[in-house]
Amino acid sequence: MLRPGRSLAVALTAATLVTSCSDPVGGRPVLAHDTADQSFFFAGDVPTYGRQVSDVDVADLAYLRALRRIDVCGLVTGDTLASVGQLISVGTLFAFDECDAELKISGVSERRLVSVELEISATASSGCQVSVPLPLNALPGAAPQPDRVQPTVRVELIGADDCGLTRRIADALAERLGSQPLPPRDGAVTYPSQLAERDPCEVLARLDDVASWDVAGSGPYRCRLRTRAGAVGVRLQPHVVDNGPAACSAVSFVGGPMRRRVIGVGYVDPADVVIRPAVVVDSDELDCGAVAGIATQAARLYG
């Protein structure tokens, strides 16, 4: 099954193609991060925002931060996928730890969309998904990897079932991961977003009534905590501006519109839709006023 938003991904990418048609530009892309200092991903003390956490929790947080420091679209390059097809465009329109890429496959008339997502632990496979191990524990400065941490790169096609093609893309990514440095989310990032560099659990520093912090239930861009009144989730993610929030959730936009990067052309706005970085706060236990109050504090922090 596709995650929520995948059908939207197909529609938006198709719309982008209509608005950005141009002749392809010749030449091959040059890897920007081939001399990257790989100690960057685990550098620095892990912030705990004044909370008491276990050593295992600290290790978890270090791996979550390392995932945020990877430029996921920097993995999906023309060089990496040259044996599969021609890379047309990339975007991070639906999750900061995900890159969706558009490919032209030789002998196939329709362009194919593939999602490449970083995960802290492998999810159960369904359909034609393929997971590739991400050896973060081999990086300089990496803490011992907790048992519950299993970093992976998950690959799946959007809007099509082609297990053979998915496997070819996954194999190309596995080869790239085994032979080249990880691309950091730095000044040369393939797809920049300031909010993507932030920790969703920074909000702990702004809340006075936090009873507990569910580190194990958190993710690179999701923080789970419990206030005295109930459980709360805080997510950093791109969000469609015209989509209203779900019941008892609040959305605060904290950045300009996100766009696709068309190879050889530049950044292009998706047609008929606006997607912006956002802080999303939700709860099944708090009243909506409390959710809105947390969202307001988070927006001031991340804005």
N, C-alpha and C positions, 0 to 999 in steps of 0.2 A: 504494500500500500504506500501511496505517496503521502508525505507529511502535508499538513495544512499549508497552503500557499503554493504547492507545486503546480497546480492547474493555473494559478495566476502567473507563475514563472513562465509557463509556455505562452500565455497570452501576451505578456509584456515583452518577451523577447521577440515574438512575431511582430508586435507593434514597432519595436525598435528597428527591425529590419526595414520596415516600410519607410521610416523617416531618415534612414542613414545609408541608403544605397549609394555605393560608389565603386569605382574600379579598385581592385586590390593593389596594394603597394608591394613591389618586389623586395627581395632580400630576406635574410633570416634574422630573427630576434637574437639579441645578445644577452646572456644571463647577467643580471646586474649584481648578484650577490655571491659570485664564485670565490671571493676572498673574505667572506663574512666571518667575523669572530664568533665561533659557535658557543663561547662561554657566555654570550649575551643572554641566552634564554633562561639561565638559572642565576644570573648575577643579582646580587643585592639581597638584603634581608626580606623575608616574607612579612608583609604587614598583617597584623592581627587586630588592629583597631582597638587596643586596650582590653581585648577579651582573652579569657583563659581557654586555651585549646591544647590538645594533646600533640605529641611529637608526630603521630601519624597524620593528624589534621594539618599540621604545618607542611608535611611532605605533600599531602593532597593539594594544598593551596599553591605550593611551588610548581606542581605540574599543571594546574589550571592556569597559572600566570604564564608558564612556558608556552602553552597552547595559544594564549592571547598574543604572544610575541611573534608568532609565525604568520607570515604573509601567505595566506592560503592560496590566493590567486597567483602568487609567485611560484607555486608548485605546478600550476597549470599553464605551461608556456608552450610556444610553438615548437621549441626544441624537444620538450618532453613528449609531446604528442605527435611528432613528425611521422612516426611509423604508423600512426592511426589515421590521421587526416589533417586538414588545414584548419588551424585555429582562426575563427572569425571574430569572436568577441568574448569578453569575460565580464562578470558582474558579481557584486556582493549585495544583492538587493533584498534578500530574505532572511539572512542570518550572518552575523559577523564572522563566524567560524566556518563559513561555507562559501564556495565559489561555484557559480554556474557558468559553464563554458559552452559556446556554440561552435560546432565542428562541421566542416564539409568533408564527407567521406567519399573517396573515389568510387564511382559506379553507383552512388546513391543520390537520387535527385533531391530528397528532402534533407535539410540540415538537421543535425542531431544535437540535442541539448543534454549535457551531462552535469551532474552535481557532484562536487568533491567536498566532503565535509570532514572536519577534524572532530574526533570524539575522545573523551577521557576514558571511556570504556566501551567496548564493542557492543552494539545493540544486536538483538536477534535478527538474523538475515531473513528477508522475505523477497519473493520475486527474484529479480536479477541483481540484487545488491551484492557487492564484493567489498570486504574489509581487508585493508593492508596494514600490517603492524607498523607503528610509528615509534622507532627506538629512541625515545627521549632520554631514557636512562643511560644511554651511551654518551650523552653530551657532557662537556666539561662542567663540573660543579653540580651535577644532578644529584639530588638526594636519593637514597635507596627507594626503589619504587614500591609503594604499598600494594598489597595483594589486590585491593579493589580498584586500582588504577591500571588500566590496560589501554594506553593511547593507540588510536587507530585512525586511518584515513578511509572513510567510507565512500564508495563510488556507486552511483546509480544513474541511469538515464531518466530524463524527465519526459513524460508523455509518450514513451515508447518502450517496448519490451524486446531487447536484443541482448541476450545473455553473452553471446560471443563477443559483441562489441564492448560490452561492459568489462569483460575479462581482459580484453586487449588494452583498454584504457588503464585498468588497475595494474596490469603487468608493466605498462610503461611508467606509471607512477612509482611502482615498487623498484624498478631499475633506477629511476631518478633518485629516490630516497637512499638507495644503497651506494650511490656513486658521487653525489654532490651534496654540498652543505645545505642546511635548511635556510630558506630566505627569511630574513627578519622583517618585522613590521617597523621599518625605519623611514628615513627621508626618501629612499628610493622605492618605497612600497609600490606594488603594481596597482593596488586599489586602495587609496587612502581614506580613512575615516577616523577622526579624533576620538569619537566615542568608543570605537573598537579597541582602543588602547587602554581603556579604563576598566577598573575592577567593579563588578556589580555590588560587591560587598562593602565598598567604600561607604555606602549609606549607613553602615553600622555606627560610624563616627558621628552621625547627625541625629541618631535616635536615642532617647533617654530611657525607654521602657522595654528594651530587648531582654527577654528572659533566657533565650538560648539561640545558638547559631548552629544550623544543620549543615556542617561543612561537607559531610558525605553526600548529602542530597543536593548540593550546589553544583554549578557547572562553570565553564569559562565565562559565560555571560548571563548566568542565572544565580541568584543568591536566595537561599531559603533560610528564614529565621522565624522565631516565635516571639511576639510581644506578649505582654501580660494579658492582652485581650484575645490573642489567637495567632494562628500561623499566617505568614505573609510571604509572597514571592516577589522579587524584584528582578526584572530582566532588562538587558540592554539589547536592542534589536532595531533593524529597519522596520518601519511601519507605514502602511498605506494611509495617507492623510485623510482620505474620505471614508475610511473604515471606522465606524464607531466602536468604542471599547465594548467588551463583553460585560455581562452583569457584574456589578461591584468590582470593576477594575478601572484604572485610570491611566491615561497615556499623556506623557509630556514630551513634546518635540524639542530637541536640543541641538539641532544642526540643520544645514541647508539640504536641499534635495540630493538624493543619490542618483548616479547615472551609470550606464554601461560604458565599458571601454571597448570601442571597436578598433581592431588592430589596423594600423596604418591610417586611421582617421582621427581618433581622439575620443573624448568623452561625449556621450550622446544621451539626451533626456529620453526616457521611455515616453511613448505617445499616450496622451489621454489619462495619465495617472501621475501622482506625485508620491514618492517614497522618501521619508526622512528618518534620520536616526532618532530613536525615542527611548525613553525610560517607561517601562510598563510595570505597574504595580497591581497585584491582584490578591484576593483572599476569599476563601469559602467560609471564613469564620468571623472576620471583622465586618463592622458596618461600613457602608460606602463612604461615610464622612471620614472615618479613620483612614481608609485606603487613599482617599483624595489628599489627606494631610501628609501622608508619607510621600506620595507622589510629588507634592509641592516642595517638600524638603529635598527630595532627590533631584528634582529639576534645578534647584538652586546650586546643588553640589556639582552636577555634571554640565550645566549650562555655561 
